[in-house]
Amino acid sequence: MKKIKLYSIIFALIAIMFFGTAALCNLCGITLDTSAITSATSAAAESKASETVTETETTLAEETTAETTSESNEAIELVDLSKLLPVFTIANNPGDQLITFYSDEDVIDFEEFNGAIGDDGQFYNIEYVEKQDSNDQDSGRVVSDNFDNMEGYIYNVLEENLIADNTYYICNSEVINEENLLATVSAGTVVLDDETKIQIEDIKGRGVQEGWIIDEYSDGTQVLIVVFEPEGNNLLMSIGLKTADGIKLKDYPVVSDGQSAWRVDDGGKIDPKLFSILFATPTNEGLLLVVCWAGAEGENTLLLLEKADALNLLPWEVSRYWSAG
């Protein structure tokens, strides 16, 4: 009898080893409900699988974001402002040549320039032709009709014709090229929205009379023209740059004589259509904005550099005279 009990114990131990607890319970006549255990085990497995999938998806998302950010950063090439040389030209009547009318005194080798920028950041390939001297027919006006008579360096436009009489910036493509330029998505004049007006009024502490968006870029940056409420004969107009960081302004205060204010015979009024943007480019010192401002007697080209709380005018006085009077 003892041997039988011993055999039973040994057999039970073997059953536990090979068949687990359920087998032992069956052997002993105990009914075991395994549904809860199975359910819990399945839930745990599913949870673990879900965690694994989530972790994998998160990792993939993070990797994708990192790759996209990396590619985006690689695409942004900051221009070294110290290497930019202010050289401006106008196009002749056919639009197939350019001649310089302004250059900084530091410019030495005009043969190195192989690119022209204008028309809201359009880039054109050019090649140097020759130095032209003025002649006795030179009217002193920087216009296409005087192209053959004025002094300057001449360049051929290689692929397509430009707009006659327009101003163009010329450059070396190794310093600045189309990859550095913000892409214009909307040019023209759009009336400034009330929210932006309020923002500007808070900045200046002065009421906005009227304003316009004259250019917008693919990254959301906007170029603004803002006219403030007059204070007697004291008038104020600002060129603005609106970015994700806020609004920066370059102020142009004047005292009106009733006939002229900012420009000769402007009647103390600002016409936003007289402003055009040559280009905007990020530099190592901030966004550079190149603005042409036309008037009755000529055109000024302004190089505005974005700083922490304002737009600063770079010290180059670029102007064209075109009045026939």
C-alpha positions in Angstrom: 0.0 0.0 0.0 2.9 2.4 0.8 4.4 1.5 -2.5 1.2 2.4 -4.3 1.1 5.8 -2.6 4.7 6.4 -3.4 4.1 5.6 -7.0 1.1 8.0 -7.0 3.3 10.8 -5.7 6.0 10.2 -8.2 3.4 10.1 -11.0 1.9 13.4 -9.8 5.3 15.1 -9.8 5.9 13.9 -13.3 2.5 15.1 -14.4 3.3 18.6 -13.0 6.6 18.6 -14.8 5.1 17.6 -18.2 1.6 18.9 -18.2 1.5 21.7 -15.6 -0.9 22.7 -12.9 -4.0 21.9 -15.0 -2.9 18.3 -15.4 -2.4 17.9 -11.7 -5.8 19.4 -10.9 -7.4 17.0 -13.3 -5.5 14.1 -11.8 -6.8 15.1 -8.3 -10.3 15.6 -9.5 -10.2 19.4 -9.2 -11.9 21.4 -12.0 -9.8 24.5 -12.9 -11.4 27.4 -14.9 -8.5 28.5 -17.2 -10.5 31.0 -19.2 -9.6 34.0 -17.0 -5.9 33.0 -17.1 -6.0 32.6 -20.9 -7.8 35.9 -21.3 -5.3 37.7 -19.1 -2.4 36.1 -20.9 -3.8 37.1 -24.3 -4.5 40.7 -23.1 -0.9 41.0 -21.8 0.4 39.7 -25.1 -1.7 42.1 -27.1 -0.7 45.0 -24.8 3.0 44.1 -25.2 2.5 43.8 -29.0 0.7 47.2 -29.0 3.5 48.8 -27.0 6.0 47.4 -29.5 4.1 48.7 -32.5 3.6 52.1 -30.8 7.3 52.3 -29.9 8.2 51.3 -33.5 5.8 53.9 -35.0 7.2 56.6 -32.6 10.7 55.7 -33.5 9.9 55.8 -37.2 8.1 59.2 -36.8 11.1 60.6 -34.9 13.5 59.3 -37.5 11.3 60.8 -40.3 11.1 64.2 -38.6 14.8 64.2 -38.0 15.5 63.4 -41.6 13.0 66.0 -42.8 14.5 68.7 -40.5 18.0 67.7 -41.6 17.0 68.0 -45.3 15.3 71.3 -44.6 18.3 72.7 -42.8 20.6 71.6 -45.6 18.3 73.4 -48.1 18.7 76.7 -46.2 22.0 78.3 -47.3 22.7 81.4 -45.3 24.5 84.1 -47.4 27.6 85.6 -45.9 26.7 89.3 -45.8 30.3 90.4 -45.8 30.7 88.8 -49.3 27.8 90.6 -50.8 28.8 93.5 -53.1 26.1 96.0 -54.0 26.1 96.2 -57.8 23.0 97.3 -59.6 22.1 97.5 -63.3 19.3 98.3 -65.7 18.1 96.3 -68.7 18.1 97.7 -72.2 15.1 97.9 -74.5 15.3 94.4 -75.9 16.1 93.1 -72.4 19.0 91.1 -73.6 21.7 93.2 -71.9 22.4 94.9 -68.6 24.6 97.9 -67.7 25.8 98.9 -64.2 24.7 102.3 -62.8 25.8 101.7 -59.2 28.6 99.8 -57.6 30.4 99.9 -54.3 34.0 101.2 -54.3 35.2 97.7 -53.1 34.2 96.1 -56.4 37.3 95.4 -58.4 36.7 92.5 -60.9 33.4 93.0 -62.7 34.1 90.0 -64.9 33.3 87.6 -62.0 29.6 88.5 -61.9 27.6 85.8 -63.6 24.1 86.2 -62.1 21.3 88.8 -62.0 18.4 89.0 -59.6 15.1 90.8 -60.1 11.4 90.4 -60.6 10.6 89.1 -57.1 13.7 87.0 -56.8 14.0 85.6 -60.3 17.6 84.5 -61.0 19.2 84.9 -64.5 22.5 83.8 -65.9 24.6 86.5 -67.4 28.1 86.9 -68.8 30.5 89.8 -68.9 30.9 91.7 -72.2 32.9 94.9 -71.8 33.3 98.3 -70.0 31.5 101.1 -71.7 32.5 104.7 -71.5 29.9 107.6 -71.6 29.7 109.7 -74.7 28.5 113.2 -75.5 25.0 111.9 -76.0 24.7 110.9 -72.3 21.7 112.5 -70.8 22.6 111.6 -67.2 19.4 109.7 -66.9 19.6 106.0 -65.9 17.0 104.7 -68.3 17.1 102.2 -71.2 16.9 104.9 -73.8 20.2 106.2 -72.6 21.7 102.7 -72.4 24.2 103.1 -75.3 25.4 106.5 -74.0 26.0 106.0 -70.2 29.1 104.7 -68.5 29.0 101.2 -67.0 29.9 97.5 -67.3 27.8 95.6 -69.8 26.5 92.0 -69.5 24.7 89.7 -71.8 21.6 87.8 -70.5 21.9 84.2 -71.5 18.6 82.4 -71.5 15.8 84.9 -71.6 15.1 88.6 -72.0 14.5 90.8 -69.0 12.1 93.7 -68.5 13.4 96.9 -70.1 14.2 99.7 -67.7 13.9 97.5 -64.6 16.5 97.5 -61.9 18.5 94.2 -61.4 21.1 93.2 -58.8 24.1 91.4 -60.2 26.2 88.9 -58.3 28.6 86.0 -58.3 26.6 82.8 -58.1 29.1 81.3 -55.7 28.1 84.0 -53.2 24.4 84.1 -53.8 22.1 82.2 -56.2 18.6 81.0 -56.6 18.9 78.4 -53.8 19.4 81.3 -51.3 16.3 83.3 -52.3 12.9 83.2 -50.7 10.2 82.1 -53.1 7.5 84.6 -53.8 4.0 83.2 -53.6 2.0 86.4 -53.8 3.1 89.8 -55.2 0.9 92.8 -55.6 -1.0 94.9 -53.1 -3.4 93.4 -50.5 -5.0 95.7 -47.9 -3.6 95.1 -44.5 -5.8 93.1 -42.1 -7.1 94.6 -38.9 -5.2 92.2 -36.6 -1.9 93.2 -38.1 -2.8 96.9 -37.9 -3.5 96.5 -34.2 -0.1 94.7 -33.7 1.7 97.6 -35.4 -0.2 100.3 -33.4 0.8 98.5 -30.2 4.5 98.6 -31.4 4.5 102.3 -32.5 1.9 103.8 -30.2 0.4 105.5 -33.2 -2.7 104.8 -35.2 -2.4 103.2 -38.6 -4.2 105.1 -41.4 -3.7 102.5 -44.1 -1.4 99.7 -45.0 -0.8 96.9 -47.5 1.0 93.6 -48.0 3.1 94.0 -51.1 4.9 90.7 -51.1 4.6 87.3 -49.4 7.0 84.4 -49.4 6.6 80.6 -49.2 7.7 80.6 -45.5 4.9 83.0 -44.6 7.1 86.1 -44.4 5.3 89.3 -45.6 6.6 92.7 -46.7 4.4 95.5 -45.5 3.9 99.2 -46.3 2.3 101.1 -43.4 1.0 104.7 -43.3 0.3 106.2 -39.9 -2.2 108.8 -38.9 -0.6 112.3 -39.5 0.3 114.5 -36.6 -0.1 118.0 -38.2 2.4 118.2 -41.0 4.5 115.3 -39.5 3.9 112.2 -41.5 5.2 108.7 -41.0 5.4 105.7 -43.3 7.2 102.4 -42.5 8.4 99.5 -44.5 7.6 96.4 -42.4 8.7 92.8 -42.3 6.2 90.3 -40.7 7.6 86.9 -39.8 6.8 84.2 -37.2 8.9 86.2 -34.8 6.9 89.4 -35.0 6.9 92.6 -37.0 10.0 94.8 -37.6 9.7 98.2 -39.1 11.9 100.8 -40.9 10.5 104.2 -40.3 10.4 107.1 -42.8 9.2 110.2 -41.0 8.8 113.5 -43.1 7.4 117.0 -42.8 5.0 117.7 -45.6 4.9 121.0 -47.4 1.5 120.2 -48.8 2.8 119.3 -52.3 5.7 116.9 -51.5 6.5 114.6 -48.6 8.5 111.5 -49.2 9.0 112.0 -52.9 8.8 115.1 -55.2 5.2 115.9 -56.1 3.7 112.9 -54.2 1.0 115.1 -52.6 1.9 113.6 -49.2 0.4 110.3 -50.3 1.9 106.8 -50.4 1.2 104.6 -53.5 2.0 101.0 -52.6 2.3 100.2 -56.4 5.5 102.3 -56.5 7.3 99.7 -54.3 8.7 96.5 -55.7 10.9 93.8 -54.1 14.0 92.6 -55.9 14.6 89.8 -53.5 14.8 88.5 -50.0 17.5 86.2 -48.7 18.5 84.9 -45.3 22.0 85.9 -44.3 24.3 85.1 -41.4 23.2 88.4 -39.9 19.5 88.3 -40.5 17.1 88.4 -43.4 18.1 90.9 -46.2 15.3 92.6 -48.0 16.0 94.6 -51.2 13.3 97.1 -52.0 12.9 99.5 -55.0 10.9 102.7 -54.3 10.0 104.7 -57.4 9.0 108.4 -57.6 8.4 111.1 -60.2 12.1 111.9 -60.6 13.7 108.5 -60.0 14.0 105.4 -57.9 15.8 104.5 -54.7 16.9 101.0 -53.9 16.9 100.2 -50.2 18.9 97.3 -48.6 17.1 96.5 -45.3 18.6 94.0 -42.8 16.4 92.4 -40.2 17.6 92.9 -36.6 16.1 91.9 -33.3 13.4 94.6 -33.2 13.7 96.6 -36.4 14.9 96.8 -40.0 18.2 98.5 -40.4 19.1 100.4 -43.6 22.5 99.3 -44.9 24.8 102.3 -45.8 24.7 102.0 -49.6 22.8 104.9 -51.3 21.5 103.3 -54.5 19.5 105.6 -56.7 18.5 106.1 -60.3 17.6 109.5 -61.8 15.2 109.4 -64.7 13.3 112.7 -64.9 13.2 114.3 -68.3 12.7 117.8 -66.8 
